[in-house]
Amino acid sequence: MKSLGKKPDGLRLDRMKSSLLWVGDGFRNMHPVPPGLRNLEVPRPTLSEFLCGGVRRVPRGPLPSVDPRDGWRRQPGTGLRATWLGHSTVLIEIDGLRVLTDPVWGLRASPSRLAGPKRFQPVPIALRELPPIDLVLVSHDHYDHLDYSTIRELARREVPFVTTLGVGAHLEAWGVPAQRITELDWWESYTLPKADLTITAAPSQHFSGRGLKDRNATLWSSLVIRSPRHSVFFSGDTGLTTEYATIRERLGPFDLVMLEVGAFHPSWGDIHLGPVNALKAHALLGGGAFLPVHWGTFSLALHAWDEPAETLLALGPEQGVQLVMPRLGEPVEPAQVDGVTPWWRGVDAAPELSPTPAEPSAESPAMTLPKSMPWPID
């Protein structure tokens, strides 16, 4: 199955093995299970809970969205603008350049078009209608962050890719020329040719894999986007880690912080944030406008689909956090955001439109699944 990708080999594998994070036959986290971040008394969710458990895991109707093209025709006055396109896909406009994070336009976060978590609704704009992109970032190789069909189409564009060690093997197998792929270890940087834009890979606390036998065979990371005037932090997927304080010291401060807030469970505290730990991570990073990602697109956990947003809205302002929570496809300049309108609250009040039943997660490591399941589960 082509969507599974390709295992790294040759010089790529040699470089991976030279990383300080490589141990034995795969990568490791700096802090495998940080004290206090995982509640061992909370049982992990089972397959039956994923298939039948939880409430309101899928919205009753489509989420409000806008066509971003009108907004994109106007230059951002502040030089920094973000457009959330769903899950962890964000178009960042930074000092005249466009950077696309973890692009996923596929119907499902899965190797199959027939099974696996199905997106709530289409991306607000077709992939072919995107404006010229200067750089594509891929934080790690899970299906809800690295999508086969999306990469195949982006490969036709003359756009460079920056990702983490080993992930380039998937990109190259799907048609991206090797010379357009840069793989980074933590704390390594890439500068876009003929542009004053630097990408730095930084620590995160997660895992990787697209099949049954490639757990942690490629690296995962957060990514920092920096121009002379602005700096943006993108978490990828991560649990709460003290490394965020080090990131602040070495790469901060940040004008915009994008942190994952969805697909969380009390037993997964070491590899996913959730909204409460995301606020703690935001503080460790030194603040900055906070744009939550990794929510409102796929049902990847047992919590209600809008719980991350409601929790952030309840806790963020009282902690002095500037939340940036635009509608899907709505271009926003973080420096101009003053307050949050809870646009998501009207969704479940709408007439029900044949909601998609809850489906197994493409990446949740705590599930108990039969070995025949095609996606990587711990």
Secondary structure as a PSIPRED ss2 file (coil, helix, strand):
# PSIPRED VFORMAT (PSIPRED V4.0)

   1 M C   1.000  0.000  0.000
   2 K H   0.000  1.000  0.000
   3 S H   0.000  1.000  0.000
   4 L H   0.000  1.000  0.000
   5 G C   1.000  0.000  0.000
   6 K C   1.000  0.000  0.000
   7 K C   1.000  0.000  0.000
   8 P C   1.000  0.000  0.000
   9 D C   1.000  0.000  0.000
  10 G H   0.000  1.000  0.000
  11 L H   0.000  1.000  0.000
  12 R H   0.000  1.000  0.000
  13 L H   0.000  1.000  0.000
  14 D H   0.000  1.000  0.000
  15 R H   0.000  1.000  0.000
  16 M H   0.000  1.000  0.000
  17 K H   0.000  1.000  0.000
  18 S C   1.000  0.000  0.000
  19 S C   1.000  0.000  0.000
  20 L C   1.000  0.000  0.000
  21 L C   1.000  0.000  0.000
  22 W E   0.000  0.000  1.000
  23 V E   0.000  0.000  1.000
  24 G C   1.000  0.000  0.000
  25 D C   1.000  0.000  0.000
  26 G E   0.000  0.000  1.000
  27 F E   0.000  0.000  1.000
  28 R C   1.000  0.000  0.000
  29 N C   1.000  0.000  0.000
  30 M C   1.000  0.000  0.000
  31 H C   1.000  0.000  0.000
  32 P C   1.000  0.000  0.000
  33 V C   1.000  0.000  0.000
  34 P C   1.000  0.000  0.000
  35 P C   1.000  0.000  0.000
  36 G C   1.000  0.000  0.000
  37 L C   1.000  0.000  0.000
  38 R C   1.000  0.000  0.000
  39 N C   1.000  0.000  0.000
  40 L C   1.000  0.000  0.000
  41 E C   1.000  0.000  0.000
  42 V C   1.000  0.000  0.000
  43 P C   1.000  0.000  0.000
  44 R C   1.000  0.000  0.000
  45 P C   1.000  0.000  0.000
  46 T C   1.000  0.000  0.000
  47 L H   0.000  1.000  0.000
  48 S H   0.000  1.000  0.000
  49 E H   0.000  1.000  0.000
  50 F H   0.000  1.000  0.000
  51 L H   0.000  1.000  0.000
  52 C H   0.000  1.000  0.000
  53 G C   1.000  0.000  0.000
  54 G C   1.000  0.000  0.000
  55 V C   1.000  0.000  0.000
  56 R C   1.000  0.000  0.000
  57 R C   1.000  0.000  0.000
  58 V C   1.000  0.000  0.000
  59 P C   1.000  0.000  0.000
  60 R C   1.000  0.000  0.000
  61 G C   1.000  0.000  0.000
  62 P C   1.000  0.000  0.000
  63 L C   1.000  0.000  0.000
  64 P C   1.000  0.000  0.000
  65 S E   0.000  0.000  1.000
  66 V C   1.000  0.000  0.000
  67 D C   1.000  0.000  0.000
  68 P C   1.000  0.000  0.000
  69 R H   0.000  1.000  0.000
  70 D H   0.000  1.000  0.000
  71 G H   0.000  1.000  0.000
  72 W H   0.000  1.000  0.000
  73 R C   1.000  0.000  0.000
  74 R C   1.000  0.000  0.000
  75 Q C   1.000  0.000  0.000
  76 P C   1.000  0.000  0.000
  77 G C   1.000  0.000  0.000
  78 T C   1.000  0.000  0.000
  79 G C   1.000  0.000  0.000
  80 L E   0.000  0.000  1.000
  81 R E   0.000  0.000  1.000
  82 A E   0.000  0.000  1.000
  83 T E   0.000  0.000  1.000
  84 W E   0.000  0.000  1.000
  85 L E   0.000  0.000  1.000
  86 G E   0.000  0.000  1.000
  87 H C   1.000  0.000  0.000
  88 S C   1.000  0.000  0.000
  89 T E   0.000  0.000  1.000
  90 V E   0.000  0.000  1.000
  91 L E   0.000  0.000  1.000
  92 I E   0.000  0.000  1.000
  93 E E   0.000  0.000  1.000
  94 I E   0.000  0.000  1.000
  95 D C   1.000  0.000  0.000
  96 G C   1.000  0.000  0.000
  97 L E   0.000  0.000  1.000
  98 R E   0.000  0.000  1.000
  99 V E   0.000  0.000  1.000
 100 L E   0.000  0.000  1.000
 101 T E   0.000  0.000  1.000
 102 D C   1.000  0.000  0.000
 103 P C   1.000  0.000  0.000
 104 V C   1.000  0.000  0.000
 105 W C   1.000  0.000  0.000
 106 G C   1.000  0.000  0.000
 107 L C   1.000  0.000  0.000
 108 R E   0.000  0.000  1.000
 109 A C   1.000  0.000  0.000
 110 S C   1.000  0.000  0.000
 111 P C   1.000  0.000  0.000
 112 S C   1.000  0.000  0.000
 113 R C   1.000  0.000  0.000
 114 L C   1.000  0.000  0.000
 115 A C   1.000  0.000  0.000
 116 G C   1.000  0.000  0.000
 117 P C   1.000  0.000  0.000
 118 K E   0.000  0.000  1.000
 119 R C   1.000  0.000  0.000
 120 F C   1.000  0.000  0.000
 121 Q C   1.000  0.000  0.000
 122 P C   1.000  0.000  0.000
 123 V C   1.000  0.000  0.000
 124 P C   1.000  0.000  0.000
 125 I C   1.000  0.000  0.000
 126 A C   1.000  0.000  0.000
 127 L H   0.000  1.000  0.000
 128 R H   0.000  1.000  0.000
 129 E H   0.000  1.000  0.000
 130 L C   1.000  0.000  0.000
 131 P C   1.000  0.000  0.000
 132 P C   1.000  0.000  0.000
 133 I C   1.000  0.000  0.000
 134 D C   1.000  0.000  0.000
 135 L E   0.000  0.000  1.000
 136 V E   0.000  0.000  1.000
 137 L E   0.000  0.000  1.000
 138 V C   1.000  0.000  0.000
 139 S C   1.000  0.000  0.000
 140 H C   1.000  0.000  0.000
 141 D C   1.000  0.000  0.000
 142 H C   1.000  0.000  0.000
 143 Y C   1.000  0.000  0.000
 144 D C   1.000  0.000  0.000
 145 H C   1.000  0.000  0.000
 146 L C   1.000  0.000  0.000
 147 D C   1.000  0.000  0.000
 148 Y H   0.000  1.000  0.000
 149 S H   0.000  1.000  0.000
 150 T H   0.000  1.000  0.000
 151 I H   0.000  1.000  0.000
 152 R H   0.000  1.000  0.000
 153 E H   0.000  1.000  0.000
 154 L H   0.000  1.000  0.000
 155 A C   1.000  0.000  0.000
 156 R C   1.000  0.000  0.000
 157 R C   1.000  0.000  0.000
 158 E C   1.000  0.000  0.000
 159 V C   1.000  0.000  0.000
 160 P C   1.000  0.000  0.000
 161 F E   0.000  0.000  1.000
 162 V E   0.000  0.000  1.000
 163 T E   0.000  0.000  1.000
 164 T E   0.000  0.000  1.000
 165 L C   1.000  0.000  0.000
 166 G C   1.000  0.000  0.000
 167 V C   1.000  0.000  0.000
 168 G H   0.000  1.000  0.000
 169 A H   0.000  1.000  0.000
 170 H H   0.000  1.000  0.000
 171 L H   0.000  1.000  0.000
 172 E H   0.000  1.000  0.000
 173 A H   0.000  1.000  0.000
 174 W C   1.000  0.000  0.000
 175 G C   1.000  0.000  0.000
 176 V C   1.000  0.000  0.000
 177 P C   1.000  0.000  0.000
 178 A H   0.000  1.000  0.000
 179 Q H   0.000  1.000  0.000
 180 R H   0.000  1.000  0.000
 181 I E   0.000  0.000  1.000
 182 T E   0.000  0.000  1.000
 183 E E   0.000  0.000  1.000
 184 L E   0.000  0.000  1.000
 185 D C   1.000  0.000  0.000
 186 W C   1.000  0.000  0.000
 187 W C   1.000  0.000  0.000
 188 E C   1.000  0.000  0.000
 189 S E   0.000  0.000  1.000
 190 Y E   0.000  0.000  1.000
 191 T E   0.000  0.000  1.000
 192 L C   1.000  0.000  0.000
 193 P C   1.000  0.000  0.000
 194 K C   1.000  0.000  0.000
 195 A C   1.000  0.000  0.000
 196 D C   1.000  0.000  0.000
 197 L C   1.000  0.000  0.000
 198 T E   0.000  0.000  1.000
 199 I E   0.000  0.000  1.000
 200 T E   0.000  0.000  1.000
 201 A E   0.000  0.000  1.000
 202 A E   0.000  0.000  1.000
 203 P C   1.000  0.000  0.000
 204 S C   1.000  0.000  0.000
 205 Q C   1.000  0.000  0.000
 206 H C   1.000  0.000  0.000
 207 F C   1.000  0.000  0.000
 208 S C   1.000  0.000  0.000
 209 G C   1.000  0.000  0.000
 210 R C   1.000  0.000  0.000
 211 G C   1.000  0.000  0.000
 212 L C   1.000  0.000  0.000
 213 K C   1.000  0.000  0.000
 214 D C   1.000  0.000  0.000
 215 R C   1.000  0.000  0.000
 216 N C   1.000  0.000  0.000
 217 A C   1.000  0.000  0.000
 218 T C   1.000  0.000  0.000
 219 L C   1.000  0.000  0.000
 220 W C   1.000  0.000  0.000
 221 S C   1.000  0.000  0.000
 222 S E   0.000  0.000  1.000
 223 L E   0.000  0.000  1.000
 224 V E   0.000  0.000  1.000
 225 I E   0.000  0.000  1.000
 226 R E   0.000  0.000  1.000
 227 S C   1.000  0.000  0.000
 228 P C   1.000  0.000  0.000
 229 R C   1.000  0.000  0.000
 230 H C   1.000  0.000  0.000
 231 S E   0.000  0.000  1.000
 232 V E   0.000  0.000  1.000
 233 F E   0.000  0.000  1.000
 234 F E   0.000  0.000  1.000
 235 S C   1.000  0.000  0.000
 236 G C   1.000  0.000  0.000
 237 D C   1.000  0.000  0.000
 238 T C   1.000  0.000  0.000
 239 G C   1.000  0.000  0.000
 240 L C   1.000  0.000  0.000
 241 T C   1.000  0.000  0.000
 242 T C   1.000  0.000  0.000
 243 E H   0.000  1.000  0.000
 244 Y H   0.000  1.000  0.000
 245 A H   0.000  1.000  0.000
 246 T H   0.000  1.000  0.000
 247 I H   0.000  1.000  0.000
 248 R H   0.000  1.000  0.000
 249 E H   0.000  1.000  0.000
 250 R H   0.000  1.000  0.000
 251 L H   0.000  1.000  0.000
 252 G C   1.000  0.000  0.000
 253 P C   1.000  0.000  0.000
 254 F C   1.000  0.000  0.000
 255 D C   1.000  0.000  0.000
 256 L E   0.000  0.000  1.000
 257 V E   0.000  0.000  1.000
 258 M E   0.000  0.000  1.000
 259 L E   0.000  0.000  1.000
 260 E E   0.000  0.000  1.000
 261 V C   1.000  0.000  0.000
 262 G C   1.000  0.000  0.000
 263 A C   1.000  0.000  0.000
 264 F C   1.000  0.000  0.000
 265 H C   1.000  0.000  0.000
 266 P H   0.000  1.000  0.000
 267 S H   0.000  1.000  0.000
 268 W H   0.000  1.000  0.000
 269 G C   1.000  0.000  0.000
 270 D C   1.000  0.000  0.000
 271 I C   1.000  0.000  0.000
 272 H C   1.000  0.000  0.000
 273 L C   1.000  0.000  0.000
 274 G H   0.000  1.000  0.000
 275 P H   0.000  1.000  0.000
 276 V H   0.000  1.000  0.000
 277 N H   0.000  1.000  0.000
 278 A H   0.000  1.000  0.000
 279 L H   0.000  1.000  0.000
 280 K H   0.000  1.000  0.000
 281 A H   0.000  1.000  0.000
 282 H H   0.000  1.000  0.000
 283 A H   0.000  1.000  0.000
 284 L H   0.000  1.000  0.000
 285 L C   1.000  0.000  0.000
 286 G C   1.000  0.000  0.000
 287 G C   1.000  0.000  0.000
 288 G C   1.000  0.000  0.000
 289 A E   0.000  0.000  1.000
 290 F E   0.000  0.000  1.000
 291 L E   0.000  0.000  1.000
 292 P E   0.000  0.000  1.000
 293 V E   0.000  0.000  1.000
 294 H C   1.000  0.000  0.000
 295 W C   1.000  0.000  0.000
 296 G C   1.000  0.000  0.000
 297 T C   1.000  0.000  0.000
 298 F C   1.000  0.000  0.000
 299 S C   1.000  0.000  0.000
 300 L C   1.000  0.000  0.000
 301 A C   1.000  0.000  0.000
 302 L C   1.000  0.000  0.000
 303 H C   1.000  0.000  0.000
 304 A C   1.000  0.000  0.000
 305 W C   1.000  0.000  0.000
 306 D C   1.000  0.000  0.000
 307 E H   0.000  1.000  0.000
 308 P H   0.000  1.000  0.000
 309 A H   0.000  1.000  0.000
 310 E H   0.000  1.000  0.000
 311 T H   0.000  1.000  0.000
 312 L H   0.000  1.000  0.000
 313 L H   0.000  1.000  0.000
 314 A H   0.000  1.000  0.000
 315 L H   0.000  1.000  0.000
 316 G C   1.000  0.000  0.000
 317 P H   0.000  1.000  0.000
 318 E H   0.000  1.000  0.000
 319 Q H   0.000  1.000  0.000
 320 G C   1.000  0.000  0.000
 321 V C   1.000  0.000  0.000
 322 Q C   1.000  0.000  0.000
 323 L E   0.000  0.000  1.000
 324 V C   1.000  0.000  0.000
 325 M C   1.000  0.000  0.000
 326 P C   1.000  0.000  0.000
 327 R C   1.000  0.000  0.000
 328 L E   0.000  0.000  1.000
 329 G C   1.000  0.000  0.000
 330 E C   1.000  0.000  0.000
 331 P C   1.000  0.000  0.000
 332 V E   0.000  0.000  1.000
 333 E C   1.000  0.000  0.000
 334 P H   0.000  1.000  0.000
 335 A H   0.000  1.000  0.000
 336 Q H   0.000  1.000  0.000
 337 V C   1.000  0.000  0.000
 338 D C   1.000  0.000  0.000
 339 G C   1.000  0.000  0.000
 340 V C   1.000  0.000  0.000
 341 T C   1.000  0.000  0.000
 342 P C   1.000  0.000  0.000
 343 W H   0.000  1.000  0.000
 344 W H   0.000  1.000  0.000
 345 R H   0.000  1.000  0.000
 346 G H   0.000  1.000  0.000
 347 V C   1.000  0.000  0.000
 348 D C   1.000  0.000  0.000
 349 A C   1.000  0.000  0.000
 350 A C   1.000  0.000  0.000
 351 P C   1.000  0.000  0.000
 352 E C   1.000  0.000  0.000
 353 L C   1.000  0.000  0.000
 354 S C   1.000  0.000  0.000
 355 P C   1.000  0.000  0.000
 356 T C   1.000  0.000  0.000
 357 P C   1.000  0.000  0.000
 358 A C   1.000  0.000  0.000
 359 E C   1.000  0.000  0.000
 360 P C   1.000  0.000  0.000
 361 S C   1.000  0.000  0.000
 362 A C   1.000  0.000  0.000
 363 E C   1.000  0.000  0.000
 364 S C   1.000  0.000  0.000
 365 P C   1.000  0.000  0.000
 366 A C   1.000  0.000  0.000
 367 M C   1.000  0.000  0.000
 368 T C   1.000  0.000  0.000
 369 L C   1.000  0.000  0.000
 370 P C   1.000  0.000  0.000
 371 K C   1.000  0.000  0.000
 372 S C   1.000  0.000  0.000
 373 M C   1.000  0.000  0.000
 374 P C   1.000  0.000  0.000
 375 W C   1.000  0.000  0.000
 376 P C   1.000  0.000  0.000
 377 I C   1.000  0.000  0.000
 378 D C   1.000  0.000  0.000
